[in-house]
Amino acid sequence: MSVKKVVLLGSTGSIGTSTLTVAREIPERMEIVALAAANSVETLAQQVHETGVKNVGIYNPEKEAELRALIPADVKIHVGLEGLIQLAQLEGADMVLVAIVGIAGLHPAFAAIDAGKDLAVASKEILVMAGELVMRAAREKGVKILPVDSEHNAIFQCLEGHKGLHSGSASSAGAGNVNHEISRLILTASGGPFRTMDSDLLESVSLEQALKHPTWEMGRKITIDSATLFNKGLEMIEARWLFDVEMHRVDVIVHPQSIVHSMVEFIDGSILAQLSTTDMCFPIQYAVTYPERLPNNLKPINFAELAKLEFEAPRRDAFPAIDLAVRAGTKGGTLPAVLNAANEIAVEAFVNKKITFPDIWRIVEQTMDTHTWNKGETLESLIQADQEARLIAREAVGGK
């Protein structure tokens, strides 16, 4: 098999650095041909020197001169959103892996699909905000949508080979082959640091407590989302579109060990699960090398040491994010974009110690209740809903 040439958008974050680790492990199968970051110039420059790429993107135009001074003169710098779009359509690239936090990844994702590139998705906003549009565009262009999130990658693996349920990508699952045989997609959740905490005590939890995730090392935003369970709610909406199932067939179970990454229950009662140790390099490698599996140096599971696997129902009354996400995913249209935008504003306010931890859910719900819904049939309408939701959520934060 030939080397897969990958454009990595969001190279300095946790997913980006894990992707570079995978590339080092399998150089005969994976080559990074372009990198992009928002602001982390020094780290990005180090990555340019390591990989030898000739194309690099910096989202913040004010950082261009600083980056220019740190990298070879023959490396072309692509600036701003337009620069990300250019990289997403880079000639000779086979795949674009989008690991950008926020809505900045939306236009590059569509640009990659339009250019016929396979799309590896690590940014939740792409499928939460525009899942229906993304999957439709992928089917029309015949490109693969490959999930990088451990939960969706696990479901993808569980469905592989099941009577052609997907043949080469989650996008062909969206074509609706034998999805009637799926009873439930079961996403696993660690439960976060407050899994067993009395709900009355959540009002007084600190930022430092919320950032202490029990099993994963992640960025600040996604770690807070894991604590509120919004991370799992957003993943439910992603799964709804990736695998073309209704929201009522997407479920969540708390699994503190984070060894079972997700499961698929079929209508005959059979359940398939994907297990591995907690390392994002596993799903990243599979997304890049699919449909092949390659050996690696990652730690295998030792079941004797593990001893037991625990599961419990999420506390939906204490952590209402899941129900808010079900509401948004069921209604569809602009509401998922509103939920996502309001959550971003609320998390930012919590990080800046302007609101309490439970205020995150309250602000999201208030924003969803205030928003004037529409079908969200274009990317522009979804982005407008996102912007309007941010204004509503900021007003709600100011009222606290």
N, C-alpha and C positions, 0 to 999 in steps of 0.2 A: 504494500500500500504506500501511496505517496505521502509526503509531509503535508499536514494541514496548516495552512497559513492563516493566522488569527490576528485580527485587530482587537486590541484590548482597551475598551473605554472605561475608565475608572481604575487605573492601574495601581494607584497608591493606597487604596482602601484595603480592607481585610480580604475581600474576594479577589481583588486584583493581585495582591501579593501572593495569595495561595495559587492563583493561576500561573504566576511566574514560577512558583515552586514546581508545579506540575510540568511546565515547559522544560525546566532543567532536568527533570527525571526522564522525560521521553523525547529527547531532541530529534530522534529519528522519525517521530510521528507528529511533532508539533513545533511550529516556528512562530514566534511573535514578530509580526511585521510592522506594527504601529502601536503606539501607546498614547493615552490621553489622561489628563487629570484636571481637576478644577483649580487648585491653588498650591499644592505641595510641590514646589519647584525643585527643591534640593533632592527629594526622594525620586521625583520624576527624572531628573538629570542622571542620577545614579543608575536608574533602570535603563535609560537610553545607552549609557556606556556599557552596561552589562549585556544587553540584548543586541546592540549594534543596529537598531532600527534606523531607517532613514526618514521616517515620518513620525511626528509627535504633535499632540494637540494640547493646548492649554485653554481652558474655558474662560478664565479671567484674563481679559486683554491687558490689564495692568501688570501682569506677571511675565509678559512676553519678553521684554528686554532682559529681565533677570534670568530667564531660562536660556535665552540666546547666549548669554555670557558663560554658561556652564556646560554647553554641549558643542560637539563638533560643528564646524561651519557648513558642512555638506548635509546636515540634517534639516529637513524642511519643517517649519513650525506652522501648524494650522491653528487659527485663533477663534475663540468664541463658539457659539452654536454652529455657525457655518463651517467652522473648522472640524467639529465633530461629525457633521454631515459628510464632509469631504472624506474623512477617514473611513466612515461607514461604507463608502462606495469605492474604496481604494482598489485600483486595478490590481489583479493578481491575488487578492485576498479571497479565502474560501469561506471564512466564518467571522462574524462580528460578535464578540462577547461584551454585553452591556452590563456593567456593574456600577453605574452612576446613580448616586442617591438623588431622589427628586425627579421632577418632570423633565430635566435636561436630556434624559435618555430617550424621550418619546420620538422626536423628529429623527435622530440618528437611527433608531430602530426601524422606522418606516423607510428611511433612505436605504438601509441595508437590504430590506426585503425587496424594495423596488429595483435594486441593482442585482438581485438574484443571489444574494449571500445568505447562507444559513445563519440563523440568529440564535445565540445562546443567551438566555435571559436570566440575569441575576437581580435586576432592578424591579422591585414589586410594582412600581408605578406604571410600567408599560402595560401589564396585563390587568391591573386593578382599574386603571382609568380607561383603557382602550382595548380591552381584551377581545371584544367582538370584532372591532375593526382590524386588529392585528392578525387574528386567526383567519379572517376572510381574505386579507391581503396575501397572507402566506399561502393559502390554498390556491389563490389565483395565479401566484408566481411559481408555485410548486417548490417552495423552499421549506426547509426544516426549521421548526421552532423547538429548541432543545432546552429543557429546564435545568438550571444550575442549583437552585434552592434544594437543599437535601430532601425536603419532604416531597416536592414535585418530581424530583429525579427518582426518588424511591417508587412513587406511583408509576412513573414512566417505565421503570424496570419491571415492576409487577405485571404491567399490561403487555409487555413485549412478547410477541409470538402468540398472543391469545386470539387465534382465528383472524389475524389481520386487524385487530382493534386499532393498532397504529403500525404503520409500516414505514419507519424511517423518521418519524417526527411526531410530536404531539399535535402538530397541525393536521395530520391525517386522521387523528382521533376526532378532531373537530368535524370531520366529514360525516361522522355518525354511522360507523360501520355496524358494530354489534354492541353499542353502548347500552342496549336494553338488558344485556347480561350482567351489567354492573348494578349491584344493590347499593353499595356505599363506597365512597372514597374516604378513608379514615386517616386524617392528618394527626400525627402525634405532636404533643407539646410538652416541654419540660415542666411547665407550670410556673417558671420564673422564681425569683427569690421570695415571693410572698404567697406561695402556694398554700401553705397551712396557716397563714396569719389570720387572726380574727378580723373580720371586715371593719369593725369599729376602729381598729388600730391603723388602717390604711390612710386615714386622714393625716397622720403625723409622720409617715415614712419620709426619709430624706433622699436626696438625689444620690448620695453615696450608697445607700442601701439598694436603691433601684438599679444601680450600675453593677452590682455584684451578681452576675449570672451564674447559676450553679454548674453549668456544664460547657457552655460555648464561650469562646473569645470573639467578640464582635464589636462593631462600631457603636458609638453612644446612642444614636437614634434607634437602631434595631434592638439594642439591649433594653432600652426603656419600653419599646413596643412589646418585647417579650414579657416584661414585668406586668404590663397592663393586659396582655393577651391580644392586643390589636395586631401584633405580628401574625398571630394565628388566624384572626379574622380576615386580614388582607390575603393570606394564603388560601383561605377558603374561596374567595372571589377569583383568585388566579386559577385555582383548580377547576372551578366551574367552567372557565373558558378554555383552558388548556385541553381538557378531556371531554368537553362537550356534554356535561351533565348538569342537571338542575341543582339549585342550591340545597334543596331538601335531601339530596343524595350526597352531600359533602358534610362530613362529621369530624369532630375533634375528640381525642382522648388524651388525657394527661399521662405522660410516661416519663417519670423523673430521670431515669438512667440515660435517655436519649440514645438508645442503641437501636431500637426499632424506629426507623425514620418515617415510615408511613405504611399503610396497608390498603388492600383492595378487597372488599367483600363482594362475592358474586351471588346471584339470585338463588343458587343451590345451597348457600350457606358456607361454601368454601372461602377461606381467606388466605391471600398471599401477602407476605410481608418482606420488606427489604431491611437487612440489618448490617451495620458496620460500626466501627468505633467513631467517635465524634471528631471528624476531621473533614473540612470542606474540600480537601484535595480529592476525596473519593468521587463526589458527584461532578466536580469540575472535569476530572479525567474522563469519566464516562461520557459526559456531554461532548467532549472534544473527539474522543476516539470511537464513539458510536458508529456502527453497531458492534465493533470489536471490543474485547476486554484485553488489557495489557497488565503484566505484572508490575508491581511497584514496591516501594520500601515502607509503605504505611503499615501501622500496627494492626494485626488481625485480632479478632475477638477470641479471648480465652474464656470459654463458658464456665470452666471450673472456678476461675477467679470471680467471674461475674455473679455466679450463684443464683441470682433471681432477677426477674423482670417484673416491674410493678405497673399497674394501670389503674386509673381512677377517673371519674367523670369531672370535667371542669366545673368550677363553682360559678355558674353563670349569674347568679344573683349578686355575688361579690365582685365579679369581673364581667361587666356587661358588654365588653367589646365584641364578643362573639355574636351576641344577638343583634347588635348594631350592624355588624358586617353581613349577617344573614338578611337583615332588612334591606340593606343597600344592594346586595347581590341579587336578591329576588326581584326588587323593583327595577334594577338596571338603569339604563340611560345615564343621566349625569350623576345619580346619587353615589355610586362608588367613588367617583372623582371627588365629590364633596366630602365624603367620609375621610378619604386619604388626605386631602388638603387640610381639613380641620384638625385631624390628628397631628399633622406636622406642626401646625401653629401651636397646638396645645402642648406638645412635647417640648417645643422650643421654650414656651413660657415656663414649664415645669423645670427645665434645665436652668433657666435664669431665675428660678425661685420666686416667680410671680404668682404661681398658683399651687394648690395642693395636688397630690397624686390623683385622688378621685376626680378632681376638676377636669382632668384630661377627658374622661368619659362624658362628663356633663357638657363640656364645651362642644364635643363632637356631636352629641345628640341635639343640643340646641341649634347648632349650625345646620344639621340635617332637617330639623323641623322648620327652620326659617327659609331654607332654600326653595326657590321655585323650580320644580323639576321639569326637564324635557327629555326627549328620547336620545339626545347625544349622538346624532347620526354622523357627525363629522368630527375630525380631530380638533378643529377650531372651536366647536361648541363645547367640547370637553375641557379644553384649556380655559375657555371663558368661565365655565362652571368652577373650575379649580381656582381661578383668580377671585371670583365673587365669593367663594366659600372662605378664602383666606381673609377677606375683608370682614365678613360676618364673624369669623372666629376671633380675629384680633379685637373686634368690638366687645365680644364676650369676655376675652381676657382682661380688657380694660375695665370691665364692670366688676371684676373680682376684687 
